[in-house]
């Protein structure tokens, strides 16, 4: 399996988020989201564990108004950026 980077760090602003779709031959495509906090990037599946729907409100918009949590566009659940734990 060849490994290729999803993006360069500078492509996501500090405190910003971005969505991606990755695929490998013979496997279904996976939708991912990445959130950058300084030099750290946290990547998760772009799917609400409660509803099974994508998390973004619109492309690359995964964070609440304060940019402190990942938020589900479907029902407003909040997830901690650092580890994906559901907070509310």
LINRAUR-V834290 format. One record per residue. N is the residue number from 1. RES is the residue in one letter. OMEGA is omega in degrees with one decimal (none if undefined). Layout:
BEGIN
n & res & omega
N & RES & OMEGA
N & RES & OMEGA
END
This chain:
BEGIN
n & res & omega
1 & X & 176.6
2 & X & 177.2
3 & X & 177.3
4 & X & 179.1
5 & X & 175.7
6 & X & -174.6
7 & X & 170.7
8 & X & -176.9
9 & X & -176.3
10 & X & -179.8
11 & X & 177.3
12 & X & 179.3
13 & X & 176.6
14 & X & -177.3
15 & X & -178.5
16 & X & -179.3
17 & X & 179.9
18 & X & 177.4
19 & X & -179.2
20 & X & 168.3
21 & X & 179.3
22 & X & 179.1
23 & X & 175.0
24 & X & 180.0
25 & X & 177.4
26 & X & 179.9
27 & X & 177.5
28 & X & 177.7
29 & X & 177.5
30 & X & 175.2
31 & X & -178.3
32 & X & 170.5
33 & X & 178.3
34 & X & 175.9
35 & X & 179.9
36 & X & 172.6
37 & X & -176.7
38 & X & 179.5
39 & X & 178.1
40 & X & 175.4
41 & X & -179.7
42 & X & -175.0
43 & X & -178.9
44 & X & 169.2
45 & X & 178.6
46 & X & 178.6
47 & X & 178.0
48 & X & 179.8
49 & X & -179.5
50 & X & -173.1
51 & X & -178.2
52 & X & -178.6
53 & X & 175.1
54 & X & -176.7
55 & X & -171.6
56 & X & 175.8
57 & X & 175.7
58 & X & -175.0
59 & X & 176.1
60 & X & -179.4
61 & X & -174.6
62 & X & -170.7
63 & X & 175.7
64 & X & -175.0
65 & X & 179.9
66 & X & -178.1
67 & X & -176.3
68 & X & -176.6
69 & X & 167.6
70 & X & -177.3
71 & X & 177.2
72 & X & 179.3
73 & X & -176.1
74 & X & -175.8
75 & X & 170.7
76 & X & 177.3
77 & X & 179.8
78 & X & -179.5
79 & X & 177.5
80 & X & -177.3
81 & X & -171.8
82 & X & -176.5
83 & X & 176.9
84 & X & -179.7
85 & X & 177.0
86 & X & -177.9
87 & X & -178.0
88 & X & none
END
